[in-house]
Every structure is written in structure tokens, then in C-alpha cells.
Amino acid sequence: VHEGKRPHSCPFCESVFSLKSSLKFHIEKIHEGKKQEKQNHICPTCGKNLTTIGVLKRHIESVHEKVVNFKCFICDAGFYYKGNLTHHMESVHEGKRPEGCPFCESSFSRKSDLKQHVESVHEGKKPFKCDECDSSFGLKTNLGKHVDQVHKKVRNFFCTLCSQSYFAKGDLKRHIDMVHEKKKPHKCPICD
């Protein structure tokens, strides 16, 4: 607990816990929908009902305030929990993806990610529906990205050479390459 180790991973999401009992409680509450007797710590930002004041504090810091306690020394990605940094290092920088999809070539670092992939890609399950249009998604994070990009028009990546702004870093890079640096990544077989 005091060393920040969280060896117990949730098989359904990316949550990690230092105690097996905390993992069991999480699965029962979040994934199995079992109601706990007392949950009267309401998040003032999103209305989520949490079990203790400590859980509420961690929820606010990690979800709403985006507090970063641990940073990746390779790519500068930030994390609230050390276990999430460890997972990031293994999956992103070490390429550990032991969970292979039985239907395609995709592989994942966690069983929960593989399960979500199979359900959304191969079984066509898209339980996360947009309230503002007819779009639906297999992952909650993709719904959030859709709402930010399409409905809220969030643009956090700005071109320093002109007034353009973009939702994704990759879109900004593509803009700079093609517009300002005149790079042409695709060659025409007739013209070139």
C-alpha cells in the first residue's frame, strides 16, 4: 500500500488496486451493479455517488482536476496512480500485449481491453449512445471524444504558423506537414 503498488487489475476496466478486497468491492459496485448500504458522498461536479470521503477526493483529483502524480519519462504522459504508469510503460513502451484477439490480428495488454474489442468490433455491441445525435460507440472514451470533437468543438492543438486549431495532435501534425512544409505523403501514379 505505502509503496504505491497496485497488483490487482480489474478484468473489466483499467482500474488497479493495492488490495484484493478493494478490487472485489469495485467489481461488485461498478460492474455487477450491486448497491452498497451507504453511499452518501456525492461528487459536486458529475453527481457520482461514492462510498467514502477518501474515494470522493481521489475521484475529484483524478477525473475532474486531472492531477498527475506520476509522469512517464519517455513520452511525458501523466497518471494519477503509479499502477497506471506501470501499465503504460509495459504496454506502450515495452510493447507487452499478451492478450491476442481470436478473430483478428489485434492484441491488447489487458483482458478487459480484449473483451471490449471483441464486443464492439466483432460482436457489434455499441452500448454508449450519444445524447445529441444517433451515434453510438463500443467504448465510453470514444463517446467522450465524439462529444468533445463533434458537439463541443473542442480544439486544444493550435498551429503556431496560422490560425488553425485541431482536436487531435495527429491532425495538427498532418496540417503542418502538408500545408506549411508542403509534404505530400501520397504520390499519384499518373502525375508523379
N, C-alpha and C positions, 0 to 999 in steps of 0.2 A: 504494500500500500504506500509506504513512505518513499520508496524508490521510484514511484511512478509507473511501475509495470502493470500492464493490463492484459494478462494472458488469455482471458475468456472472451472470445468473439461471438457475437450474435450471428446465428446462421441465416437470419432473415434480413439484416441490415448491416450497416457499417459500425454499429456501436460496439465498444470494447469495455470490459470491466475488470477490476482488480480482484473482485470476489465472485465466486461461482453463485453465491446466493443473490448477488445483485443482477447477474445475468438471468437467473431464473425469474426473479421479480420482473425484470424488463420484458422478457418474453411473454409472461402471463399478462402483464398490463398492456403492453403495446401491440403485440402480435396476436394474442389469443383473446383480447378484449375483456379480460376479467377485471371487474371493478374492485378496487381496494376500498376498505372501510372508510378511511378518512383521507380525503384529498381536498384540502381547502387552501392551497397555495396557488392562487391564480396569477398567471403572467399578465401584467398590465398591458403588454404590447400585443400579444396574439390571443390571449384568453385561455391558453392551455392550462389545464388543471394538473398541478404537480404535487408529489407526495410529501416533500419536506421543504423547509426554507432553504436548505443547502442545495437540493436538486433544482429549486427555482432559481437560485443565484447562479448556478452553473449553466442552466438553460439560458438565462438572460445574457450572460457573458459570452457563451459560445455561439448562440444562434443570432441574437439581436445586436450585441455590441461587437461581435466578431473579434473577440480578444484572442491574441496569438501568444501562446506560452512557449511554443516550440517552433523553430524555423529550420527548414531544410537548407543545409549548407551548399547544396549543389544548385538548386533552382530557386531558392528563396520562398518556396511555398510555406504558408504558415498554418499551424494547427493549435487547437486548444488543448488536446490530450496528447501525451507522449506516445501512446499506443497507435494513434492515427499517423503520427510522424513515422514510426517504425514500419507500419503497413505501407505508407507512401514510399519509403526508401526501398523496401523489398519489391513492391510491385512495379513502381515507375523506374527506379534507377538500377535495380538488380535484375529486373525482368522476370521475377518469380511469378508465374501464372500456372499453378499446378492443376487448376480445375478446367479441364477441356470439355467443350460442348460436344455432345454425341451426334449433333445434327450438322455442324459446320466446323470450320477451322478456328473459330474463336476460342480463346482461353482467358481465364479470369483468376484473380488472386484469392478470391473468396467464394465459397459455395453459395452464399447469398446472392452474389453478383451473377453467378452462373444461372441460378434459379430465376432471377429477374429477367435475364437474357432469354432463356428458353420460353418463359411465359409471354414476354412481349414480342419477341421476334418470331419464334417458331409456332407458338400457340395463338398468336394474335390478340392476347389479352392487353387491353389498354384501359385500366380502371381509373386513371386520373384524367378527369374531364375538365375542360376549360369552361369557366362560368360566362365568358364573354363571346365565345364562338363555338363552333361544332367540333373543334379539335379535341383529340384525346391522346393520352400518352401511356406508355408502359412504365415509365419511371416518374416519380414525383418531381425529381430535379429537372427533368425535361419539360414538365408542365411549367415549373417556375421560370425556366429560361424562356419559354414561349411567351408567357405573360409579360416578362420584362422586355423582351425584344419586340414583340408584335403590338401589344396593347399599351404598355407603359412607355415604349420608345426609348428605353434606357440606352445610352451611348456613352460608355466610360473610356473609350480609346480614341484619342484625338490626334489628328495629323498635325505635326508642327510646321509643315510646309504649306498647308492650305486650311480651309475651314471645315474640312470633312471630319466626321466622327463616326465611330462604329461600335456595335455591340460586342464583337469578338476581336481579340488581339490578332487572330489569323486574318480577319478581313482587313484590318488596318495594314498589316504587312503586305498583303496582296495588292492593296491600293498603292502603297509606296513603291513596290516593285514595278507595277505596270504603268502607273501614271507619272511618277516623279523620276524613276530610274529607267523607264522605257524598256523594262524587261518583258520579253514575250515568251512565256513558258511553253506555249503550244505553237508548233510550226505547221503551216498549211502545206500539204503535199503538192498543191498546184502552184502556189505563189513562190515558195521557197525552194 
